[in-house]
Amino acid sequence: MLAQMSAQPATVRITRTVLADGRALTYYDDHETPASSRTLRDPRIVPPDVARPLMRRDVLTGEWVILAPHRMGRTHLPAAGRCPLCPSREGAATEIPAEAYDVVVFDNRFPSLRAQRPPEASATESCVDGDPLWSQRPATGHCEVVCFTSEHGTSFAALTPHRVATVIEAWADRTSALSRMEGIRQVFCFENRGAEIGVTLHHPHGQIYAYPFVAPRTKQVLTQAAAHRRSTGGDLLADVLAAELRAGTRVVHRGAAWSAYVPAAARWPLELHLVPHRAVPDLAALDNAERSELATLYPALLRRMDRFFADQGDLSPVPYIAGWHQAPLGAGRDLIRLHLQLFSTRRAAGRLKHLAGSESGVGVWLNDTTPERIAQRLQELG
């Protein structure tokens, strides 16, 4: 188990500004940096935003599919010297018009979801080919980029607890702001790490999506949680946490405010859930003690993941997806609590798990290991 350590709550100075094309940018500073470097004018001439993403409903599943063809032209794995997420410098203006920064959040230049603007602000659902079988509407919502640090060659796992605390403050601030926007039903903070996952920028960063609908996985959890409450009167996620702690076999960490475990029906060859002991709906609802413990615990768990395949001779950084599942806004908010799902597509040294016929075709998952083996390995690494 991890030592019971926590970071001090972050004292963060927040500075909000706009980029050359009107996109919002917010600095979250945990150091005493001169304000002048936080309010530099964006000197670039940026083409106007012409993105018009659409959503079409899949009549076979009832799910919305986002169509964003403008993303085909987004920046793809540039050299370190041309990274758009590094601080700006002489002769190299980036997305961050400052000579230094701690944590930054800004509107994605290539968004999958786009804030409502006239004239589409009044647009309603329409039909594809004029046929009512297929409905479509503008893909409204919000997409943001979160830069965890100005250092290009590092990783989230290498951040100090002090810096992680600042990232948590940024997540919480943006979750709160986006949740207040009209038409938003769910806010999802996540990080993709590694080219194997599909990352197009190596700079340590994550994203925040604010959806105009409840995501399919969340809908499934809501259905299960509602059925569990009707049949038992209990809270499904609370009961799962309690059951995992009772069994103990898959528990990787048990702290004062958080516990981490490999879920009993893990789908991925390396998967971990991190759950607060208190029922909170989202990151914004975490108290100081919960944020402080998380700031030390989270990067420590990532470091364990990076060593997972070391006994097989694979010391390369483990590709992963880390997604913060937050309660939806509106109906069902009381049925789901905040939790992190952390997983990797790597199944063995130098080998990836690919979603083949059963998973991609009909959604039936096959795992080449067991949750108990995953947990035993993570426990050993502690």
Secondary structure by P-SEA (a helix, b strand, c coil): ccccccccccbbbbbbbccccbbbbbbbcccccccccccccccccccccccbbbbbbcccccbbbbbbccccccccccccccccccccccccccccccccccbbbbcccccccccccccccccccccccccccccccccbbbbbbbbcccccccccccccaaaaaaaaaaaaaaaaaaaacccccccccccccccccccccccccccccccccccaaaaaaaaaaaaaaaaccccaaaaaaaaaaaaccccccccccbbbbccccccccbbbbbbbcccccccccccaaaaaaaaaaaaaaaaaaaacccccccccbbbbbbbbbbbbcccccccccbbbbbbbcccccccccccccccccccbbbbcccaaaaaaaaaaac
